[in-house]
Amino acid sequence: MKSFYERETVCSLVFSELGECWHLSSSENFEIIFCSDDDFKAGMGIVAVCARMFPEVHIFTFALMSNHLHFTAAASKDRLLLFIDAVKQMLFRYFRAQGRPINIDAMTFCIQSLDSLERVRNVIAYDNRNGYLVSPDHTPFSYPWGANKYYFNPDAKRLALTKPKKMTFEEIRALAHTHKADSLPEILCFDGCALPLNYCDIATGERLFRDPSHYFYLISRNIENNKQIAREIGEGIFYTDNELFSAISRIAKEKFGCVSINEASPMAKIELAKIMRYDYNAPTKQIMRFLKLSQGNLTSIGIK
């Protein structure tokens, strides 16, 4: 078995060969784009078509949310911008054809350069956990609208590649509404959806982590880095009860010397409530549940 240093060196070498890396995230302050499974499937197909149109854009992972999108990719910035513009225009043409035009000019993207191995790792983990945070029926290994479910999941890869289907010319044209997509390399589908294994560089994305355990730690326990990324891109991230309870318990112990949250004094609980709201974006009901404070207590300090 390779040592920690040897595995980290391999990851660093992979990163050094990627070129420019980026995190792209559209604003949450946007109308609902994907209203149904069919809409999400169309979105997955559009990402696949655009990935085929711009093969020099290496997508490591992506996630489609109801009203915004995330991508982690390597490419020159000019090609990346063309790729994003293609995604936006294709979404606009598709939904206009469905009788539901979206205000695509209002869809703005935050584009951040990822200049270190650690930043790329954290952003891949952030994007891959994003869907399950708003969909309690899923985990980062099952949320269907992105590449997340295939990371370090050999059974999912094997199942998807057993009997994939090819997207037909008619299906591509119905998504793209442009002749530019008429002669693309094949796009594989699984379970009625374009297959990310076919158009995302998941293998390289995995090689940026030391091992599956390292990846799992980053998507399940790395709450502080997730908070920092959300702050940088202006996103209102939410945390599961377990994640937030762990973070707030640690803060209660370090800041107030409390063995448990329940032992915190009334004044300490007020301070913890402010931390939960303003540092961790916790909703009011979650704060009340954790700290056993009333709505009146929170209203008195400006938390509604």
C-alpha positions in Angstrom: 0.0 0.0 0.0 1.3 3.4 -0.9 2.1 5.8 1.9 0.2 9.0 2.5 3.0 11.0 0.9 3.1 8.9 -2.2 -0.7 9.1 -2.7 -0.6 12.9 -2.2 2.2 13.2 -4.7 0.3 11.3 -7.3 -2.7 13.6 -6.8 -0.5 16.7 -7.1 0.9 15.4 -10.3 -2.5 14.9 -11.8 -3.5 18.4 -10.7 -0.4 19.9 -12.3 -1.4 18.5 -15.7 -4.9 19.8 -15.7 -4.3 23.4 -16.8 -6.7 26.1 -15.7 -9.5 24.8 -13.4 -12.7 26.6 -12.6 -15.9 26.5 -10.5 -18.9 27.8 -12.3 -22.2 28.4 -10.5 -25.2 30.2 -11.6 -27.1 32.4 -9.2 -29.7 31.0 -6.9 -31.6 34.3 -7.5 -33.3 32.9 -10.6 -36.6 31.5 -11.6 -37.3 27.7 -11.4 -35.8 26.1 -14.5 -36.4 22.4 -13.9 -40.0 21.7 -12.7 -40.2 17.9 -13.3 -38.1 14.8 -13.9 -38.6 15.4 -17.6 -37.1 18.9 -17.3 -34.1 17.5 -15.4 -33.6 14.8 -18.0 -33.6 17.5 -20.7 -31.1 19.5 -18.7 -28.8 16.4 -18.4 -29.1 15.9 -22.2 -28.3 19.6 -22.9 -25.2 19.4 -20.7 -24.1 16.2 -22.6 -24.7 17.9 -26.0 -22.7 21.0 -25.0 -19.9 18.8 -23.6 -19.7 17.0 -26.9 -19.6 20.4 -28.7 -16.8 21.6 -26.5 -14.6 18.5 -25.9 -11.7 20.7 -24.7 -13.8 21.6 -21.7 -13.1 18.8 -19.2 -16.0 18.5 -16.9 -15.1 16.7 -13.7 -18.5 17.0 -12.2 -21.7 19.0 -12.3 -25.1 19.3 -10.6 -28.4 20.6 -11.8 -30.6 22.2 -9.1 -34.1 23.4 -9.6 -33.1 26.9 -10.4 -29.3 26.9 -10.8 -26.3 24.9 -12.0 -22.8 24.0 -10.8 -19.8 22.8 -12.9 -16.3 22.0 -11.9 -14.1 21.9 -15.1 -10.7 22.4 -16.6 -10.4 24.5 -19.8 -9.1 27.9 -21.1 -11.4 30.6 -19.9 -12.5 31.6 -23.4 -13.6 28.1 -24.3 -15.3 27.8 -20.9 -17.3 30.9 -21.5 -18.4 29.6 -24.9 -19.5 26.3 -23.3 -21.5 28.2 -20.7 -23.1 30.4 -23.3 -24.1 27.3 -25.3 -25.7 25.7 -22.2 -27.7 28.9 -21.5 -28.9 29.3 -25.1 -29.8 25.6 -25.5 -31.8 25.8 -22.2 -33.6 28.9 -23.6 -34.4 27.3 -26.9 -35.6 24.0 -25.4 -37.9 25.6 -22.8 -39.2 28.1 -25.4 -40.2 25.2 -27.6 -42.0 23.7 -24.6 -44.0 26.9 -24.3 -42.2 28.0 -21.1 -39.5 30.5 -22.0 -37.0 31.4 -19.3 -35.3 34.8 -18.9 -31.9 33.5 -19.9 -30.3 36.9 -20.0 -30.8 37.1 -16.2 -28.9 33.8 -15.6 -25.5 35.0 -14.4 -22.6 32.8 -13.5 -20.0 33.2 -10.8 -16.7 31.9 -12.3 -13.9 31.2 -9.9 -10.4 30.1 -10.7 -9.3 27.0 -8.7 -5.6 27.5 -8.2 -4.7 24.6 -5.9 -5.3 20.9 -5.5 -7.1 21.5 -2.3 -9.6 24.0 -3.8 -10.4 21.6 -6.7 -11.0 18.8 -4.3 -13.2 20.9 -2.1 -15.3 22.2 -5.0 -15.8 18.8 -6.5 -17.0 17.6 -3.1 -19.2 20.7 -2.7 -20.9 20.2 -6.1 -21.4 16.5 -5.5 -23.1 16.9 -2.2 -25.2 19.9 -3.3 -28.2 18.0 -4.6 -28.9 15.8 -1.6 -29.0 18.8 0.8 -32.2 20.0 -0.8 -33.5 16.5 -1.6 -34.0 14.4 1.6 -34.8 11.3 -0.5 -31.3 11.1 -1.8 -27.6 10.9 -0.8 -24.6 12.2 -2.7 -24.4 8.7 -4.2 -28.0 8.7 -5.5 -29.0 12.2 -6.5 -29.7 11.7 -10.2 -29.2 15.1 -11.8 -25.4 15.3 -12.0 -22.2 13.3 -12.1 -22.1 12.8 -8.3 -23.5 9.3 -8.1 -20.7 7.8 -10.1 -17.8 9.1 -8.0 -16.1 6.1 -6.2 -19.3 4.0 -6.9 -18.2 1.0 -9.0 -21.6 -0.7 -8.8 -23.4 2.4 -10.2 -20.8 2.6 -13.0 -21.1 -1.1 -13.8 -24.9 -1.0 -13.9 -25.0 2.1 -16.1 -22.6 0.7 -18.6 -24.3 -2.7 -18.8 -26.9 -1.8 -21.4 -26.6 1.9 -22.3 -28.6 3.3 -25.2 -27.4 5.8 -27.8 -29.2 9.1 -28.0 -30.8 9.4 -31.4 -30.3 12.2 -33.9 -34.0 13.2 -33.3 -33.5 13.3 -29.5 -30.4 15.5 -29.9 -32.1 17.8 -32.3 -35.1 18.1 -29.9 -32.8 19.3 -27.2 -30.3 21.4 -29.2 -32.5 23.1 -31.8 -29.3 23.9 -33.7 -27.5 22.3 -36.7 -24.2 22.6 -34.8 -25.1 19.5 -32.9 -25.9 17.4 -35.9 -22.6 15.4 -36.2 -21.5 15.0 -32.6 -19.8 11.9 -31.2 -22.3 9.4 -29.7 -24.0 10.3 -26.4 -24.9 7.3 -24.2 -28.0 7.2 -22.1 -29.0 5.2 -19.1 -32.4 5.0 -17.4 -33.7 7.6 -19.9 -31.0 10.1 -19.1 -27.7 11.2 -20.7 -25.0 9.3 -18.9 -22.3 11.5 -17.2 -19.8 8.7 -17.4 -19.9 9.2 -21.2 -19.2 13.0 -21.3 -17.6 13.9 -17.9 -14.0 13.2 -16.9 -14.9 11.4 -13.7 -11.8 9.2 -13.8 -9.5 12.2 -13.6 -11.7 13.8 -10.9 -11.4 10.7 -8.8 -7.6 10.7 -9.2 -7.5 14.1 -7.4 -8.4 12.3 -4.2 -6.0 10.0 -2.3 -8.6 7.3 -2.0 -12.4 6.7 -1.6 -12.1 7.3 2.1 -10.5 10.7 1.5 -13.4 11.7 -0.8 -16.0 10.4 1.6 -14.6 12.6 4.3 -14.8 15.7 2.2 -18.4 15.2 1.2 -19.6 14.2 4.6 -17.5 15.9 7.2 -15.9 19.0 5.6 -18.5 21.5 6.8 -16.2 24.5 7.2 -14.8 24.3 3.7 -18.4 23.9 2.3 -19.3 27.1 4.3 -16.4 29.0 2.8 -17.2 28.0 -0.8 -20.9 28.9 -0.4 -19.8 32.3 1.0 -17.4 32.9 -2.0 -20.1 32.2 -4.6 -22.9 33.8 -2.7 -24.9 30.6 -2.2 -27.3 29.9 0.6 -26.1 26.5 1.6 -28.0 24.4 4.1 -26.7 21.7 6.4 -28.2 18.5 7.6 -29.0 18.2 11.3 -26.0 15.9 11.9 -23.6 18.2 10.2 -24.8 21.3 11.9 -25.1 19.7 15.3 -21.5 18.6 15.1 -20.3 22.1 14.2 -22.4 23.9 16.8 -21.4 21.4 19.6 -17.8 22.1 18.8 -18.3 25.9 18.9 -20.3 25.6 22.2 -17.4 23.7 23.8 -14.6 26.0 22.5 -16.4 29.3 23.0 -18.4 28.7 26.1 -16.9 25.6 27.7 -20.2 23.6 27.4 -20.0 19.8 27.3 -23.2 19.8 25.4 -25.5 22.4 23.8 -28.2 21.7 26.4 -25.8 22.9 29.1 -25.3 26.3 27.5 -26.5 29.3 29.4 -29.4 31.4 28.0 -26.9 34.1 26.9 -24.7 31.4 25.3 -27.7 30.0 23.4 -28.5 33.5 22.1 -24.9 33.8 20.8 -25.1 30.3 19.3 -28.4 31.2 17.6 -26.7 34.2 15.9 -23.8 31.9 14.8 -26.2 29.4 13.4 -28.1 32.0 11.4 -25.4 34.3 10.2 -22.5 31.9 9.8 -24.3 28.7 8.9 -27.5 30.0 7.3 -29.6 27.8 9.6 -33.4 28.3 9.2 -35.4 29.5 12.2 -37.0 26.1 13.0 -33.6 24.4 13.0 -32.3 27.0 15.4 -35.3 26.6 17.7 -35.0 22.8 17.6 -31.3 22.7 18.4 -31.2 25.3 21.1 -34.7 24.9 22.5 -35.4 28.6 22.1 -38.9 30.1 21.3 -39.8 32.1 18.3 -40.1 35.1 20.7 -36.5 34.6 21.9 -35.3 34.7 18.3 -37.5 37.6 17.3 -36.0 39.7 20.1 -32.5 39.4 18.5 -33.7 40.0 15.0 -34.0 36.4 13.8 -37.4 35.8 12.2 
